[in-house]
């Protein structure tokens, strides 16, 4: 048994997993799993740089995570950074700050590496008792990018494209420095066209329509499941391996894109940091389901973070 820590720093959130891993049995036991909305990718699509306030929010979360890792006595730590830090001109400021706090340098991984981690984390336990048809299509809808992975036991094809809930919101739904409340039909149509173009790009590499089971990862998808179940609060146990039909995803997406900030903020299972970006994330998922013909999405709470933990062990 090896005690490991894994950190996944994305465009919208930074997450920590401390777990005991038993390579012999293939079992991963959570000791601590937490998430902080830091919006590291704030403005990156427009400026090409990480904002000073976004860096400080991220470093504050790193200081908190350093204490948790120390308390649990994790033997090894791997810190993986994804879309926002890949794109930023001043990413060395980010790398240096994390190294000073945690003692490890973040690995700014490629989209293909991100896809591999996501697939491993999401599917390692699906082979058990869920009787899901293969191949799987795993989609990880992040803040700055979305990863598409098709595979059975192993990855057959993968592609990362630059559509995510934060990037789409900032690119299409912001006017005069504020998110339109609610967005106009023209804004939604432009965002949809951008998403469809990204799906065309993904489909050049990944046979999206060959998959028999769609598995959805990350905050936009898990939050949609919470909304679909009308949960009184975010409940990981209720969300993990839940299934949401395409019709229900369509209904929720339509409501999110015509609602106001106040109406979305009143949803008890919706994290305050996702209120302004959940509509874009939902539209990405809906477009994927319509493109692939998937009638439902299997929602997984286990994702790239679990894949990183396995790689450490």
N, C-alpha and C positions, 0 to 999 in steps of 0.2 A: 504494500500500500504506500503510495506516494502522495504527500500533501502539496498541492500546487496552487498558484494564483494566476489568473488570467485577466487581463484588462483589454477591453475593446473600446477604442476611442473613435467615434464616428463624427459625422457632420453635426448631428443634433444632440447626441447623448454620449456619455462615457459610462461604462459598466464594468463591474468587478465580479469575478467568481472565485471563491476559495473553495476547493473541493479535495476530497480524498479519492484517488484513482487507483483501481485495482486492475492492472493490465491483464492479469490471468483470467478474471471473470468478465471483463468488459464492463465493469460497474463504475459509475461516477456518482459519488455522494456529495451533495451540496452541503457546505458548512456556512457559507455566507454568499448571497447573491444580491447585488444592489445596483441601482441605476440613478444617475444624476443628469438632468437636462442642463447642458452647458452651452449649446449652440455655438460650438467651435467654428462652424462654417458660416457664421454671420457675415454676409456681404462678400464672401469669397468669389462667388460667381461674377460679381460686378467689379470688384477691386483687384482680385488676384492675390490678396494678402489676408492673413489672419489678423483680426482686429485686436488691439491691446486689451480691451475689456473681455473679449472672448477667451483670450489666453489666460487672463487672471481667473476667470470662472473655472477654467479647466484645471489650472494649477491648484486652486482651492480644493477641488474634488480629489486631485492626486494626493494632497496632504492628508485628507480624510482616509483615503484608501490605504495609504502607507501605514497608518495606525492599525487598521483592521488586519492587514497582512501580518504585521508584527505580532498582534494579539493571538492570531491563530497559528503562528509559527510555520508558515508555508516555507517549504524547502526551495522552491523554484518559482520564478515569476517570468511571465512573458507579456510584453506590452505591444499590442498591435494597433496601428493607426491606419485609417482608411481614407475615404474620398477627400475630405477637406484638406488634410495635411499633404496629400499627394499633389493637390492643385496649387498650393500657396507658395508664393515667391519667398516669404520669410519663414519657411518651415524650420530653419535651423534654430530660431528663437524657441519654437515649440520643443524641438528635440533636446536642446540644452536645458530647458526648464524642467522637463520630465526627468532627465538624467540626474539633475541636482536633487530632486525630491525623492525619487524612488530607487535610484542607483542602477537603473537599467535604461538603455537608450531605446526609444520606441522603434519598432520595425515598421516602416512605411511600406506596406505590402501592395502588390499589384491587384488589379481587379480579379485576375484569374486565381491568385492565391486566396483572396477573400472568398471567392466562390467555393474553393476546395474546403476551406474551414467551415463554411456555412453548411455545405452538403454533409460533411462528416457529423457535425453537431446535430443536425436535424434528423438524419436518417438512421443513425447508429442503433437506436432503440426501436425503430419502426418495424424491423424484421421480426420482432417478437410475436405479438398476438393481435395486431390490428387487421390482418388479412387485407392489406392494401395492395392493389395491383401495381406492378412495375412496368416500365420504368417510372421513376419519380421525376417531376419537375419541381425543383426547389427554387423559390423566388424570395430574395432577401431585399425588401424595400427599405432602403436607408434614407438618410437625410439628403445626401448628395448624389448617390448612385443606386442602381438596382442590379443585383447579380442574378443571373439565370443559370441554373445547373441541371442538366439531365444525366441520370445515371441509374444503375441498379445497385449493386454492392459498391461500385466505384464510379467516379465521374467519367462520363463519356464525352461530354462537351460542356463548355462554360463560356460565358461572356458577361462582362460588366459594361453597363451603359450609363451615361450621365443624366439619369432622371431619378429624382428622389423628392421626398415631401418638402424639404427646405428649398432645394434648388428650384423646383417648379413654382413654389409659392413666391419666392423672391423674383423669379424671372417673369411671371405672368400675373400675379395677384396683388402686387404692390404698386401703389400710385402715391406720389408725393411723400414717400417715406413711410407709408402706413398700408397695412393690408386692407384691401377693399372689403367693405362690410355691408352686405354680402357681395361676392364677385359678380360681375356682369356676364351676360351670355357670351359676349365677344371674348372676354378673358378666359372663360372656361373652354371655349372652342379652340382658342390658340394653344392653351395648355394641352388639350386633348390631341391636337395635331402634333405637338412636340413629342408626346408620349408614343403616338402611333409611329412616328419616324424612328424613335428609339427601338421600338419592337421590330420594325423592319431590319434594323441594324443587328439586333440580337438574333433574329431568325436566319441571318446569313451564316451564323456559326452553330447555333443551337437548334435542334429539331423540336421546337416548342410543341408542335401538334402531335408528336409521337408519344408524349407522356400519357400515362394512364391515371396518375394521381398527382394533383397539385398540392404542394406543401408550402404554406406561407409563413414567413418569418418577420420578426422585428416589430417595432412599436405601432406602426400604422395598422398592420394586420391583427396583432393581438388586441389593440384597442377596438377595432371593428367587431371582433368577436365579443368583447365585453359589452359593447353597445347592442349587438344583436341579441345577446342573452339578457339584456336589461339588468345587468348586475348592479347592486347597490354600491359597490366599490370594486376596484380592480382586484381580481382574484386569480392568481396564476394557476392554481389547481383546477379551477373551472374552465379556464381558457385553454390550457395545454391539451392538445389533441381534440379540441372541439371542432365542429364542422359547420361552415356557414355556406348557405346556398348562393348561387350567383344572383338569383332574384333578390335575396335579402341584401346582398352587397350593393346591388343597384339601388334599392330603396334607401339604404342608409347614405350612400354617396350622394344621391339626389338631394336628400335633406341637408346634409352637411354643406353642400355647395349653394344652398339657398338660405341658409341660416345666418344669423348674426353672431358676432363674437360672444355676446351675453348668453344667447341660447345654447351655444356649444359649451360654454363654460359651466352651464348648469347641469351638464351630464355628469353624474357622480363618478363614473369610472374613467373619465377623460382627464389625463394629467394636464395641469395648467400649461406646461411647456409644449403641449401638442395642440392646443386649442386653435391656433392660427394655421397650422400646417396639416391637420388631419384630413381636410377636404382633398388636398392634392394627393396625399398618400392613398386615400380611398379610390381616387380616380385611376391611379396607376394600377391598383389591384383589379379594378373592374375591367379596365382595358385588356389586361393580361387574360382574365377569365373569358372575355368575349373573343379574343384572338385565338385562344387555344381550344375553346369549346368546353372548358371545364365547368361542370355543373355545381361543383362545390370546392371549397378550399379547406384542407386540413391544416389547422393552426398549431404551430409549435412554439413553445417557450424556449426550446433548446435550439441553439443556433450557432453563429460564429464563435460565441464565447465558449461554448462547450467544445467546439472543434479546436480552439486554441488550447484549452485545458488538456485535451487528449494529446495534442502535439508536444506539450511540455512533458507529459508523463512518458 
